[in-house]
């Protein structure tokens, strides 16, 4: 058995283009595989309330009804991502403190965080939902919270930048997140020059935007796994002359589900961005008002 396992490891490591190689890297460096993530009790249950497709675009609505499970997901899964915690940074500061007073000050410094805005919570929630989804394998090489030099600063460029694995294939994933309590259908965040559809089309059609996203992503692929994903995804992108990648739009709502939130935007994007570009619009309808989310994160609401 031992000899066989060794030969299998050599065979896997000798084929860096294989799916097995990516899984090998994940396991050897402590990254959770999809099967491991699916065993977590932190996944958020939902039901599909509508879906549709046209050309290169698909859209789907997810309804979450269990408010207690949602609150727990927000606190246990989303909150750490919003905090952008970095154990090495925290341990370094603590290690530099040489007196009890300095250590106490470091504790206050590390706990000096501002209450996140709804869009910050929404972006972190979208990243976690995509990463934990049963029908996806998404990798985020970097937590964008760490790039904000000041609290609640909004970064330019796409909200979501990462990779989606599909069998042996790896696609670049660029996306936008909109969080809205607007009672209108669709909400105003889906329309106009700052709306989701315009931002997604801009990411897909402007080479200067894509170059910046690729450069930003490359600088943050610090592990063998992420570099391997980057090379596979960008090789696919280049071979298609910049058209083969995945655009994801995530709409987060605390209203009743309605396909009108996504349908028209999906159709317009399909007309503007034909295959091989793929567009996936996903709406999440959540049982807790967005205005209450900061209280949930602080443990004020059960």
Secondary structure by P-SEA (a helix, b strand, c coil): caaaaaaaaaaaaaccccaaaaaaaaaaaccccaaaaaacccbbbbbbcccccccccccbbbbbccaaaaaaaaaccaaaaaacccaaaaaaaaaacccaaaaaaaaaaaaccccccaaaaaaaaaaaaaaaccccccccccccccccccccccccccccccccccccbbbbbbbbbbbbcccccccccccccccaaaaaaaaaccaaaaaaaaaaaaaacccaaaaaaaaaaaaaaaaacccbbbbbbbbbbcccccccccaaaaaaaaaaccccbbbbbbbbbbcccccaaaaaaacccc
